Amino acid sequence: MSRYETAVARYFEAWNAADEAARAKAVAAAWTEDGSYTDPLAQVSGHQAVAAVIAGAQQQFPGFEFRLSGAVDGHHDLARFSWELVSVADGSAPVAGSDVITLAEDGRIRSVLGFLDRLPSA
């Protein structure tokens, strides 16, 4: 597994961690201490703030998990990938997006720039 794939795997572990303690541990493993997350709905930095954004998404979409959609593409300290938010019950995926991450020397995420490609209709 490449360093890009490893970083993305840790990223999904954090997004799918079910309880607060596991989420905090997974965020610390995936992001640098001052790591940031930015998408159209959030702009935060630091482990606690990133974990809070993840918890909010999980509360909004109970019974869903984030899954990689396609391959991870990377060069230098950058990687890009697409994802879907998938219902465990029926496999529907009402939300999808693409993210670009910047990695620190230790392989953890320094920043995430997220784009929402598909949202549920209102």
C-alpha positions in Angstrom: 0.0 0.0 0.0 1.4 3.4 -0.9 1.7 6.2 1.6 -1.3 7.9 -0.1 -3.4 4.8 0.2 -2.4 4.4 3.9 -3.3 8.0 4.6 -6.7 7.7 2.9 -7.3 4.4 4.8 -6.7 6.2 8.1 -8.9 9.1 7.0 -11.8 6.6 6.4 -11.1 4.9 9.8 -11.6 8.3 11.4 -14.8 9.1 9.5 -16.3 5.7 10.3 -15.2 5.5 14.0 -18.4 4.8 15.9 -17.7 6.2 19.3 -16.0 9.2 20.7 -12.9 7.5 22.1 -12.3 5.5 18.9 -12.9 8.7 16.8 -10.4 10.7 18.8 -7.8 8.0 18.5 -8.4 7.6 14.7 -8.3 11.4 14.1 -5.0 11.6 16.0 -3.6 8.8 13.9 -4.8 10.4 10.6 -4.2 14.1 11.1 -1.3 16.2 12.4 -2.0 18.1 15.6 -2.7 21.3 13.7 -4.3 19.5 10.7 -7.2 21.1 9.0 -10.4 20.1 7.3 -12.3 22.4 4.8 -15.4 21.7 2.8 -18.4 23.8 1.8 -20.0 23.2 5.2 -17.0 23.4 7.6 -13.6 24.9 8.1 -11.8 23.6 11.2 -8.3 22.8 12.4 -7.0 20.6 15.3 -8.0 17.1 16.4 -11.0 18.1 18.6 -12.6 20.3 15.8 -12.1 17.6 13.1 -13.6 15.0 15.4 -16.6 17.3 16.1 -17.2 17.7 12.3 -17.1 13.9 11.9 -19.4 13.4 14.8 -21.9 15.9 13.3 -21.9 14.0 10.0 -22.5 10.7 11.7 -25.4 12.3 13.7 -26.9 13.6 10.5 -26.6 10.3 8.7 -27.0 7.5 11.2 -26.5 4.0 9.7 -24.2 5.3 6.9 -20.5 4.8 6.4 -17.9 6.6 4.2 -16.4 4.4 1.5 -13.7 5.0 -1.1 -15.0 5.3 -4.6 -12.3 4.5 -7.1 -8.5 4.7 -6.8 -6.3 7.0 -4.8 -4.1 9.2 -6.9 -1.0 10.9 -5.4 2.2 12.7 -6.1 4.6 14.7 -3.9 2.7 15.4 -0.7 -0.7 15.5 -2.3 -3.4 12.9 -2.9 -6.9 13.0 -4.3 -9.7 10.5 -4.1 -13.5 10.2 -4.3 -15.9 8.8 -1.7 -19.5 8.0 -1.1 -21.6 8.1 2.0 -23.3 4.7 1.9 -26.3 3.3 3.8 -25.4 0.1 5.5 -29.0 -1.0 5.3 -29.7 -0.7 1.6 -26.5 0.4 -0.2 -27.9 3.8 -1.3 -25.3 6.6 -1.5 -27.1 10.0 -1.3 -23.9 11.9 -0.7 -20.6 11.8 -2.7 -17.5 13.9 -2.9 -13.9 14.3 -3.8 -11.1 15.3 -1.5 -7.6 16.5 -1.9 -5.2 15.9 1.0 -1.8 17.3 1.8 0.5 15.0 3.8 3.1 15.8 6.4 6.5 14.1 6.4 5.2 11.5 8.9 2.4 10.5 6.5 -0.4 12.1 8.5 -2.8 14.6 7.0 -1.9 18.2 7.2 -4.9 19.5 5.3 -8.1 18.3 3.6 -9.9 20.2 0.9 -13.3 18.6 0.4 -15.8 19.0 -2.5 -19.4 17.8 -2.4 -20.3 16.2 -5.7 -23.7 14.8 -4.8 -26.1 15.8 -2.1 -29.6 14.5 -1.2 -32.4 16.4 -2.8 -34.3 18.6 -0.3 
